[in-house]
Structures are given as C-alpha cells and as structure tokens.
C-alpha cells in the first residue's frame, strides 16, 4: 500500500511541477518546494513512528545529508531539463541515474565487479547498441531534419 501511494504521489508531484513550470516558476524553486513537502511527510512519519528510526546515530545523519544533496540535485536537474528541453529528455535522464551511480561506484572502487555483473553489463550494452542500430534504420520516420539522421 505504501509503495502504491509513493508511486502515486511521485507522479502527481511531477505533474504539478510541470504545471508550475508552465506558469513561470523557476526549476530550482519547484524542486525546493518539492523537497520541502517531501521533508514534511518524512517528519510526520517520524513523529507517528519514532521507534527504531536510528536518529541517534551520527553516521545516519551524515549519509542522510549526502542523500538529501543527491535528491535535491536530482530534482533540480530534472525540472531544469523539463524547462529547457522536454519531458522525454528529463525522464530519460532521471531513470538513467542509477546506471551512472552504478558505473561511478566501480570507477572509484566502492564496488568490485563480479562475473555475473560483468556478463549482465555486457548484455545490457549489446541490447542498447542493437536498439540504437534498429532506431537508426527507422529514423526517417521520426526526424524532420536530415542533419539528425543517424543520431537517434
């Protein structure tokens, strides 16, 4: 039930954010208020269910601050990409973020690639490349300008 509500409110907040952007609000202002409303819901949850929250641990506060900065940046760039580009670009970037975190964690040594991870990464790469090649062959249906042919 909570996951369904989270998905519902996530979608509603994106739609409301798009409406506010269309009304002239700045992308950083929209992301700030989206974060504040989310923080209020978390505080209400902690008041209603205070047991075993881990708030007495300093390490939790550090990682919560790091996560908060990450979420704030994510929201800011999401709404910035909507206001400067399109919803399609913003959604693509938003849902590719875990892939970038995954790759950076290997690059800076936080994760060690196991054989299964290497194989699945290679298969995902090949599937993406095959999709790009297939889209290139059908680009003339979607592109209005010849200069973009081959880049989709």
N, C-alpha and C positions, 0 to 999 in steps of 0.2 A: 504494500500500500504506500509506504513512504517513497519507494523508488518511483512509482507511478506519479505521485504528487510532485516529486522533484523534477521529473521529465516535463510535466505539465507546466510548472512554474518557470522552468528553464526556457521553454518555448514561448510562453507568454512574455517573459522579460525581454527576449529578443525582438518579438513583435512590437512591444511597447517602445523599446529602444529605437526601432526603425521609424515608428511614428514620430517620436520626439526629434529624431534627426531630420525628418521631413519638415518639422515645424521650426527648424532653425537652431536647435540645441547643438552644442559642440559635442564631439565624440568623447572627449575626456570628461565632460560634465555628465553625460549619460552614464559612462562607466563608473564614475564616482558615486552617483546616486544608486546605481545597481548594486555596487559593493556595499554601500551603507544599508540598504534594505536587506541584503543577504546577511550582513553582520547582525542586524536587529533580530532576524529569525534565529540565528545561532545563539544569541544571548538569551532569547526567550526559551530556547530548547535547554540551555544550561541551567536556567532558573527552574524549569519544570523537572529536569532530571539531573540533579547536581552530583549524584553518586558516581564514583569511579570515572570522573572526567579527565583526570590527570593534570588538572590546572596547577597543582603544587610543584610540578616538575619543571625546572628551568630549561631543560633540553626541549620539552614540548613547546615552550614559548618561542625558543629560537627557530625551530622548524615551522611553527605556525606563522611567524613573521616572514620567513623565506617563502612559504606557500602563499601568504597574503600578497606579497610583492609580485609573485608569479601570476596569480589570478588577476591582480589589478592590471598588470601589463597585458595579459591575455585579453581582458575585457576592453582595455583602451585601444589596442591594435585591432581588435575585432570591429569595434564601432568606427574606428578611423578608416579601415578598409571598406566598410559599408558606405561611409560618407564620401570617400574619394574614388571608389571603384564600384563594385556591385556586390550584391548579396552572395552570388555564386563564388566569387573570389574569397570573400570573407569566410564563408562556410568551409571552403576547401582548406584555407589556411588554419582555421580553427581545429578541424578534425585531423589535420596532419601534424599538429603539435606533439602528440605522443610519439610519433615516429622520430621527430627531431630530438626529443628528450632521450629516447632510446639510443639514437646514434651518438649523441653527446656523452651519454654515460659510458659508452665504450671508448670514445675518444679520450676522455680524461681519466680513464682507468677505474671507474666505480664498479663496472661490471666486467666480467670475464666471459667472452663468447664461448658457449658450449657447442658441441657439434650440432645439436638439434636447432639451436638458434641460427647457426650459420646456414644450415640447409633451408630453414624456413625463410630466412632473409634473402637467400639466393632465389628461391621460388617466387617470393613476392616481387623481387626485382624483375624477374623474367615475365611474370604476369603483367606488371606495369609496362614493361617495354613492348610486349605483344599488344596491349591495349593501345599504346601510343601509335604503333605502326598501323593498327587497324583504323584508328581515328584519322590518321594522315591520308589513308586511301579514300576516306569519305568526307574529307574536309570541304570539298567544293559545295557540298550541300549546306554547310553551316557558315562558311566565310563569305563575306560580301566583297572583300578586297583580295586581290591576288597576292599582295605582299605578305599576307598572313598564311598563305598556303604552305603546309608542311610543318607549321609550328604548333598546331593543335594536337 
